[in-house]
Amino acid sequence: MFSRARTSGGVVSYPSDTLYEEVAFIAYHFHWSQDDILNLEHTTRQRWVAEINKINQKLI
């Protein structure tokens, strides 16, 4: 199943701390607004986080 998702009564939720981290990370690097980032599909937001991480790894 999802590595960070939690289930409670059959409902899958995404940890809010992780969501805040993703939004802050993308906003910091791309200067996108909170609303723009939150309007992304979950998988798209995670993909942008991964792409930023790749860029950062190349810079090290």
PyMOL Python script that loads the backbone (N, CA, C, O; Angstrom):
from pymol import cmd

cmd.read_pdbstr("""\
ATOM      1  N   MET A   1       0.843  -1.177   0.000  1.00  0.00           N
ATOM      2  CA  MET A   1       0.000   0.000   0.000  1.00  0.00           C
ATOM      3  C   MET A   1       0.887   1.237   0.000  1.00  0.00           C
ATOM      4  O   MET A   1       2.066   1.129  -0.335  1.00  0.00           O
ATOM      5  N   PHE A   2       0.375   2.392   0.357  1.00  0.00           N
ATOM      6  CA  PHE A   2       1.114   3.638   0.362  1.00  0.00           C
ATOM      7  C   PHE A   2       2.038   3.691   1.569  1.00  0.00           C
ATOM      8  O   PHE A   2       1.625   3.387   2.688  1.00  0.00           O
ATOM      9  N   SER A   3       3.282   4.076   1.343  1.00  0.00           N
ATOM     10  CA  SER A   3       4.248   4.051   2.427  1.00  0.00           C
ATOM     11  C   SER A   3       3.940   5.044   3.537  1.00  0.00           C
ATOM     12  O   SER A   3       4.230   4.765   4.700  1.00  0.00           O
ATOM     13  N   ARG A   4       3.359   6.201   3.210  1.00  0.00           N
ATOM     14  CA  ARG A   4       3.107   7.212   4.234  1.00  0.00           C
ATOM     15  C   ARG A   4       1.623   7.395   4.521  1.00  0.00           C
ATOM     16  O   ARG A   4       1.253   8.181   5.394  1.00  0.00           O
ATOM     17  N   ALA A   5       0.794   6.696   3.815  1.00  0.00           N
ATOM     18  CA  ALA A   5      -0.641   6.847   4.018  1.00  0.00           C
ATOM     19  C   ALA A   5      -1.073   6.070   5.253  1.00  0.00           C
ATOM     20  O   ALA A   5      -0.499   5.031   5.576  1.00  0.00           O
ATOM     21  N   ARG A   6      -2.061   6.567   5.921  1.00  0.00           N
ATOM     22  CA  ARG A   6      -2.630   5.901   7.077  1.00  0.00           C
ATOM     23  C   ARG A   6      -4.081   5.584   6.779  1.00  0.00           C
ATOM     24  O   ARG A   6      -4.761   6.314   6.058  1.00  0.00           O
ATOM     25  N   THR A   7      -4.531   4.512   7.332  1.00  0.00           N
ATOM     26  CA  THR A   7      -5.931   4.170   7.149  1.00  0.00           C
ATOM     27  C   THR A   7      -6.629   4.260   8.476  1.00  0.00           C
ATOM     28  O   THR A   7      -6.063   3.940   9.521  1.00  0.00           O
ATOM     29  N   SER A   8      -7.856   4.696   8.424  1.00  0.00           N
ATOM     30  CA  SER A   8      -8.693   4.773   9.610  1.00  0.00           C
ATOM     31  C   SER A   8     -10.120   4.539   9.161  1.00  0.00           C
ATOM     32  O   SER A   8     -10.739   5.410   8.550  1.00  0.00           O
ATOM     33  N   GLY A   9     -10.632   3.378   9.459  1.00  0.00           N
ATOM     34  CA  GLY A   9     -11.991   3.069   9.062  1.00  0.00           C
ATOM     35  C   GLY A   9     -12.167   2.965   7.557  1.00  0.00           C
ATOM     36  O   GLY A   9     -13.256   3.220   7.042  1.00  0.00           O
ATOM     37  N   GLY A  10     -11.120   2.597   6.853  1.00  0.00           N
ATOM     38  CA  GLY A  10     -11.210   2.410   5.422  1.00  0.00           C
ATOM     39  C   GLY A  10     -10.926   3.653   4.610  1.00  0.00           C
ATOM     40  O   GLY A  10     -10.898   3.589   3.381  1.00  0.00           O
ATOM     41  N   VAL A  11     -10.715   4.789   5.264  1.00  0.00           N
ATOM     42  CA  VAL A  11     -10.419   6.030   4.555  1.00  0.00           C
ATOM     43  C   VAL A  11      -8.911   6.220   4.521  1.00  0.00           C
ATOM     44  O   VAL A  11      -8.253   6.153   5.559  1.00  0.00           O
ATOM     45  N   VAL A  12      -8.363   6.455   3.344  1.00  0.00           N
ATOM     46  CA  VAL A  12      -6.931   6.675   3.198  1.00  0.00           C
ATOM     47  C   VAL A  12      -6.685   8.171   3.279  1.00  0.00           C
ATOM     48  O   VAL A  12      -7.290   8.959   2.552  1.00  0.00           O
ATOM     49  N   SER A  13      -5.778   8.546   4.183  1.00  0.00           N
ATOM     50  CA  SER A  13      -5.452   9.964   4.320  1.00  0.00           C
ATOM     51  C   SER A  13      -3.962  10.162   4.114  1.00  0.00           C
ATOM     52  O   SER A  13      -3.170   9.234   4.276  1.00  0.00           O
ATOM     53  N   TYR A  14      -3.595  11.371   3.760  1.00  0.00           N
ATOM     54  CA  TYR A  14      -2.199  11.716   3.546  1.00  0.00           C
ATOM     55  C   TYR A  14      -1.766  12.570   4.719  1.00  0.00           C
ATOM     56  O   TYR A  14      -2.447  13.542   5.048  1.00  0.00           O
ATOM     57  N   PRO A  15      -0.659  12.242   5.360  1.00  0.00           N
ATOM     58  CA  PRO A  15      -0.239  12.984   6.559  1.00  0.00           C
ATOM     59  C   PRO A  15      -0.072  14.474   6.260  1.00  0.00           C
ATOM     60  O   PRO A  15       0.596  14.854   5.298  1.00  0.00           O
ATOM     61  N   SER A  16      -0.686  15.306   7.094  1.00  0.00           N
ATOM     62  CA  SER A  16      -0.626  16.750   6.845  1.00  0.00           C
ATOM     63  C   SER A  16       0.794  17.284   6.955  1.00  0.00           C
ATOM     64  O   SER A  16       1.149  18.223   6.244  1.00  0.00           O
ATOM     65  N   ASP A  17       1.614  16.711   7.826  1.00  0.00           N
ATOM     66  CA  ASP A  17       3.006  17.165   7.922  1.00  0.00           C
ATOM     67  C   ASP A  17       3.730  16.966   6.594  1.00  0.00           C
ATOM     68  O   ASP A  17       4.492  17.830   6.160  1.00  0.00           O
ATOM     69  N   THR A  18       3.495  15.852   5.967  1.00  0.00           N
ATOM     70  CA  THR A  18       4.124  15.572   4.678  1.00  0.00           C
ATOM     71  C   THR A  18       3.611  16.531   3.615  1.00  0.00           C
ATOM     72  O   THR A  18       4.387  17.010   2.788  1.00  0.00           O
ATOM     73  N   LEU A  19       2.325  16.815   3.627  1.00  0.00           N
ATOM     74  CA  LEU A  19       1.756  17.761   2.673  1.00  0.00           C
ATOM     75  C   LEU A  19       2.381  19.148   2.844  1.00  0.00           C
ATOM     76  O   LEU A  19       2.749  19.789   1.859  1.00  0.00           O
ATOM     77  N   TYR A  20       2.500  19.611   4.094  1.00  0.00           N
ATOM     78  CA  TYR A  20       3.140  20.906   4.357  1.00  0.00           C
ATOM     79  C   TYR A  20       4.589  20.911   3.859  1.00  0.00           C
ATOM     80  O   TYR A  20       5.045  21.890   3.269  1.00  0.00           O
ATOM     81  N   GLU A  21       5.301  19.817   4.099  1.00  0.00           N
ATOM     82  CA  GLU A  21       6.691  19.729   3.634  1.00  0.00           C
ATOM     83  C   GLU A  21       6.774  19.839   2.118  1.00  0.00           C
ATOM     84  O   GLU A  21       7.620  20.558   1.587  1.00  0.00           O
ATOM     85  N   GLU A  22       5.904  19.133   1.432  1.00  0.00           N
ATOM     86  CA  GLU A  22       5.911  19.178  -0.036  1.00  0.00           C
ATOM     87  C   GLU A  22       5.598  20.576  -0.548  1.00  0.00           C
ATOM     88  O   GLU A  22       6.271  21.077  -1.450  1.00  0.00           O
ATOM     89  N   VAL A  23       4.575  21.209   0.026  1.00  0.00           N
ATOM     90  CA  VAL A  23       4.192  22.555  -0.411  1.00  0.00           C
ATOM     91  C   VAL A  23       5.333  23.537  -0.147  1.00  0.00           C
ATOM     92  O   VAL A  23       5.675  24.335  -1.020  1.00  0.00           O
ATOM     93  N   ALA A  24       5.917  23.486   1.035  1.00  0.00           N
ATOM     94  CA  ALA A  24       7.013  24.394   1.377  1.00  0.00           C
ATOM     95  C   ALA A  24       8.220  24.164   0.473  1.00  0.00           C
ATOM     96  O   ALA A  24       8.865  25.119   0.040  1.00  0.00           O
ATOM     97  N   PHE A  25       8.520  22.914   0.192  1.00  0.00           N
ATOM     98  CA  PHE A  25       9.671  22.554  -0.642  1.00  0.00           C
ATOM     99  C   PHE A  25       9.515  23.105  -2.050  1.00  0.00           C
ATOM    100  O   PHE A  25      10.435  23.728  -2.580  1.00  0.00           O
ATOM    101  N   ILE A  26       8.361  22.880  -2.657  1.00  0.00           N
ATOM    102  CA  ILE A  26       8.119  23.369  -4.022  1.00  0.00           C
ATOM    103  C   ILE A  26       8.058  24.890  -4.034  1.00  0.00           C
ATOM    104  O   ILE A  26       8.635  25.522  -4.918  1.00  0.00           O
ATOM    105  N   ALA A  27       7.375  25.483  -3.074  1.00  0.00           N
ATOM    106  CA  ALA A  27       7.264  26.943  -3.021  1.00  0.00           C
ATOM    107  C   ALA A  27       8.637  27.585  -2.864  1.00  0.00           C
ATOM    108  O   ALA A  27       8.924  28.605  -3.490  1.00  0.00           O
ATOM    109  N   TYR A  28       9.473  26.995  -2.039  1.00  0.00           N
ATOM    110  CA  TYR A  28      10.817  27.527  -1.810  1.00  0.00           C
ATOM    111  C   TYR A  28      11.647  27.520  -3.097  1.00  0.00           C
ATOM    112  O   TYR A  28      12.338  28.491  -3.405  1.00  0.00           O
ATOM    113  N   HIS A  29      11.570  26.425  -3.835  1.00  0.00           N
ATOM    114  CA  HIS A  29      12.412  26.278  -5.017  1.00  0.00           C
ATOM    115  C   HIS A  29      11.828  26.943  -6.256  1.00  0.00           C
ATOM    116  O   HIS A  29      12.567  27.528  -7.049  1.00  0.00           O
ATOM    117  N   PHE A  30      10.519  26.860  -6.432  1.00  0.00           N
ATOM    118  CA  PHE A  30       9.913  27.370  -7.663  1.00  0.00           C
ATOM    119  C   PHE A  30       9.143  28.673  -7.455  1.00  0.00           C
ATOM    120  O   PHE A  30       8.729  29.309  -8.424  1.00  0.00           O
ATOM    121  N   HIS A  31       8.951  29.068  -6.214  1.00  0.00           N
ATOM    122  CA  HIS A  31       8.228  30.309  -5.897  1.00  0.00           C
ATOM    123  C   HIS A  31       6.789  30.278  -6.402  1.00  0.00           C
ATOM    124  O   HIS A  31       6.223  31.314  -6.751  1.00  0.00           O
ATOM    125  N   TRP A  32       6.210  29.098  -6.437  1.00  0.00           N
ATOM    126  CA  TRP A  32       4.807  28.956  -6.809  1.00  0.00           C
ATOM    127  C   TRP A  32       3.965  29.261  -5.576  1.00  0.00           C
ATOM    128  O   TRP A  32       4.431  29.112  -4.447  1.00  0.00           O
ATOM    129  N   SER A  33       2.737  29.682  -5.793  1.00  0.00           N
ATOM    130  CA  SER A  33       1.864  29.993  -4.657  1.00  0.00           C
ATOM    131  C   SER A  33       1.355  28.708  -3.998  1.00  0.00           C
ATOM    132  O   SER A  33       1.334  27.638  -4.606  1.00  0.00           O
ATOM    133  N   GLN A  34       0.951  28.850  -2.750  1.00  0.00           N
ATOM    134  CA  GLN A  34       0.399  27.710  -2.011  1.00  0.00           C
ATOM    135  C   GLN A  34      -0.801  27.137  -2.747  1.00  0.00           C
ATOM    136  O   GLN A  34      -0.923  25.919  -2.879  1.00  0.00           O
ATOM    137  N   ASP A  35      -1.687  28.001  -3.226  1.00  0.00           N
ATOM    138  CA  ASP A  35      -2.886  27.523  -3.927  1.00  0.00           C
ATOM    139  C   ASP A  35      -2.520  26.752  -5.190  1.00  0.00           C
ATOM    140  O   ASP A  35      -3.106  25.708  -5.476  1.00  0.00           O
ATOM    141  N   ASP A  36      -1.551  27.268  -5.944  1.00  0.00           N
ATOM    142  CA  ASP A  36      -1.136  26.569  -7.164  1.00  0.00           C
ATOM    143  C   ASP A  36      -0.612  25.173  -6.836  1.00  0.00           C
ATOM    144  O   ASP A  36      -0.920  24.207  -7.534  1.00  0.00           O
ATOM    145  N   ILE A  37       0.170  25.076  -5.783  1.00  0.00           N
ATOM    146  CA  ILE A  37       0.758  23.781  -5.421  1.00  0.00           C
ATOM    147  C   ILE A  37      -0.311  22.831  -4.895  1.00  0.00           C
ATOM    148  O   ILE A  37      -0.311  21.645  -5.224  1.00  0.00           O
ATOM    149  N   LEU A  38      -1.214  23.349  -4.083  1.00  0.00           N
ATOM    150  CA  LEU A  38      -2.268  22.484  -3.536  1.00  0.00           C
ATOM    151  C   LEU A  38      -3.248  22.040  -4.611  1.00  0.00           C
ATOM    152  O   LEU A  38      -3.913  21.016  -4.454  1.00  0.00           O
ATOM    153  N   ASN A  39      -3.346  22.792  -5.695  1.00  0.00           N
ATOM    154  CA  ASN A  39      -4.246  22.398  -6.782  1.00  0.00           C
ATOM    155  C   ASN A  39      -3.658  21.309  -7.677  1.00  0.00           C
ATOM    156  O   ASN A  39      -4.361  20.754  -8.522  1.00  0.00           O
ATOM    157  N   LEU A  40      -2.383  21.004  -7.497  1.00  0.00           N
ATOM    158  CA  LEU A  40      -1.774  19.916  -8.265  1.00  0.00           C
ATOM    159  C   LEU A  40      -2.331  18.583  -7.796  1.00  0.00           C
ATOM    160  O   LEU A  40      -2.671  18.417  -6.625  1.00  0.00           O
ATOM    161  N   GLU A  41      -2.421  17.638  -8.716  1.00  0.00           N
ATOM    162  CA  GLU A  41      -2.749  16.270  -8.321  1.00  0.00           C
ATOM    163  C   GLU A  41      -1.634  15.761  -7.407  1.00  0.00           C
ATOM    164  O   GLU A  41      -0.474  16.149  -7.546  1.00  0.00           O
ATOM    165  N   HIS A  42      -1.998  14.902  -6.486  1.00  0.00           N
ATOM    166  CA  HIS A  42      -1.028  14.382  -5.520  1.00  0.00           C
ATOM    167  C   HIS A  42       0.206  13.803  -6.216  1.00  0.00           C
ATOM    168  O   HIS A  42       1.338  14.095  -5.832  1.00  0.00           O
ATOM    169  N   THR A  43      -0.021  12.988  -7.234  1.00  0.00           N
ATOM    170  CA  THR A  43       1.110  12.357  -7.920  1.00  0.00           C
ATOM    171  C   THR A  43       1.953  13.387  -8.663  1.00  0.00           C
ATOM    172  O   THR A  43       3.171  13.233  -8.763  1.00  0.00           O
ATOM    173  N   THR A  44       1.330  14.422  -9.178  1.00  0.00           N
ATOM    174  CA  THR A  44       2.075  15.482  -9.861  1.00  0.00           C
ATOM    175  C   THR A  44       2.929  16.254  -8.863  1.00  0.00           C
ATOM    176  O   THR A  44       4.083  16.576  -9.144  1.00  0.00           O
ATOM    177  N   ARG A  45       2.359  16.551  -7.696  1.00  0.00           N
ATOM    178  CA  ARG A  45       3.114  17.268  -6.653  1.00  0.00           C
ATOM    179  C   ARG A  45       4.314  16.442  -6.223  1.00  0.00           C
ATOM    180  O   ARG A  45       5.411  16.976  -6.056  1.00  0.00           O
ATOM    181  N   GLN A  46       4.112  15.145  -6.042  1.00  0.00           N
ATOM    182  CA  GLN A  46       5.229  14.284  -5.648  1.00  0.00           C
ATOM    183  C   GLN A  46       6.293  14.224  -6.745  1.00  0.00           C
ATOM    184  O   GLN A  46       7.487  14.147  -6.457  1.00  0.00           O
ATOM    185  N   ARG A  47       5.852  14.260  -7.994  1.00  0.00           N
ATOM    186  CA  ARG A  47       6.799  14.230  -9.110  1.00  0.00           C
ATOM    187  C   ARG A  47       7.663  15.489  -9.112  1.00  0.00           C
ATOM    188  O   ARG A  47       8.866  15.413  -9.362  1.00  0.00           O
ATOM    189  N   TRP A  48       7.061  16.647  -8.838  1.00  0.00           N
ATOM    190  CA  TRP A  48       7.848  17.875  -8.770  1.00  0.00           C
ATOM    191  C   TRP A  48       8.842  17.835  -7.619  1.00  0.00           C
ATOM    192  O   TRP A  48       9.970  18.309  -7.760  1.00  0.00           O
ATOM    193  N   VAL A  49       8.444  17.281  -6.495  1.00  0.00           N
ATOM    194  CA  VAL A  49       9.370  17.127  -5.365  1.00  0.00           C
ATOM    195  C   VAL A  49      10.555  16.259  -5.784  1.00  0.00           C
ATOM    196  O   VAL A  49      11.702  16.578  -5.472  1.00  0.00           O
ATOM    197  N   ALA A  50      10.280  15.172  -6.486  1.00  0.00           N
ATOM    198  CA  ALA A  50      11.350  14.284  -6.945  1.00  0.00           C
ATOM    199  C   ALA A  50      12.270  14.991  -7.934  1.00  0.00           C
ATOM    200  O   ALA A  50      13.488  14.822  -7.881  1.00  0.00           O
ATOM    201  N   GLU A  51      11.698  15.774  -8.827  1.00  0.00           N
ATOM    202  CA  GLU A  51      12.519  16.493  -9.808  1.00  0.00           C
ATOM    203  C   GLU A  51      13.413  17.535  -9.129  1.00  0.00           C
ATOM    204  O   GLU A  51      14.578  17.690  -9.498  1.00  0.00           O
ATOM    205  N   ILE A  52      12.876  18.237  -8.151  1.00  0.00           N
ATOM    206  CA  ILE A  52      13.691  19.211  -7.410  1.00  0.00           C
ATOM    207  C   ILE A  52      14.827  18.485  -6.688  1.00  0.00           C
ATOM    208  O   ILE A  52      15.962  18.961  -6.671  1.00  0.00           O
ATOM    209  N   ASN A  53      14.516  17.326  -6.090  1.00  0.00           N
ATOM    210  CA  ASN A  53      15.566  16.545  -5.423  1.00  0.00           C
ATOM    211  C   ASN A  53      16.661  16.139  -6.398  1.00  0.00           C
ATOM    212  O   ASN A  53      17.841  16.165  -6.048  1.00  0.00           O
ATOM    213  N   LYS A  54      16.283  15.761  -7.625  1.00  0.00           N
ATOM    214  CA  LYS A  54      17.285  15.399  -8.637  1.00  0.00           C
ATOM    215  C   LYS A  54      18.187  16.590  -8.952  1.00  0.00           C
ATOM    216  O   LYS A  54      19.406  16.448  -9.047  1.00  0.00           O
ATOM    217  N   ILE A  55      17.585  17.748  -9.112  1.00  0.00           N
ATOM    218  CA  ILE A  55      18.361  18.960  -9.393  1.00  0.00           C
ATOM    219  C   ILE A  55      19.325  19.234  -8.245  1.00  0.00           C
ATOM    220  O   ILE A  55      20.501  19.522  -8.468  1.00  0.00           O
ATOM    221  N   ASN A  56      18.822  19.142  -7.018  1.00  0.00           N
ATOM    222  CA  ASN A  56      19.662  19.406  -5.854  1.00  0.00           C
ATOM    223  C   ASN A  56      20.815  18.412  -5.752  1.00  0.00           C
ATOM    224  O   ASN A  56      21.923  18.780  -5.364  1.00  0.00           O
ATOM    225  N   GLN A  57      20.554  17.151  -6.100  1.00  0.00           N
ATOM    226  CA  GLN A  57      21.617  16.131  -6.052  1.00  0.00           C
ATOM    227  C   GLN A  57      22.722  16.439  -7.061  1.00  0.00           C
ATOM    228  O   GLN A  57      23.900  16.209  -6.789  1.00  0.00           O
ATOM    229  N   LYS A  58      22.337  16.959  -8.224  1.00  0.00           N
ATOM    230  CA  LYS A  58      23.334  17.287  -9.244  1.00  0.00           C
ATOM    231  C   LYS A  58      24.200  18.466  -8.815  1.00  0.00           C
ATOM    232  O   LYS A  58      25.349  18.583  -9.241  1.00  0.00           O
ATOM    233  N   LEU A  59      23.652  19.339  -7.974  1.00  0.00           N
ATOM    234  CA  LEU A  59      24.376  20.527  -7.537  1.00  0.00           C
ATOM    235  C   LEU A  59      25.361  20.242  -6.416  1.00  0.00           C
ATOM    236  O   LEU A  59      26.247  21.049  -6.135  1.00  0.00           O
ATOM    237  N   ILE A  60      25.201  19.075  -5.770  1.00  0.00           N
ATOM    238  CA  ILE A  60      26.093  18.749  -4.638  1.00  0.00           C
ATOM    239  C   ILE A  60      27.439  18.308  -5.146  1.00  0.00           C
ATOM    240  O   ILE A  60      28.325  17.992  -4.352  1.00  0.00           O
TER     241      ILE A  60
END
""", "prot")
cmd.dss("prot")
cmd.show_as("cartoon", "prot")
cmd.util.cbc("prot")
cmd.orient("prot")
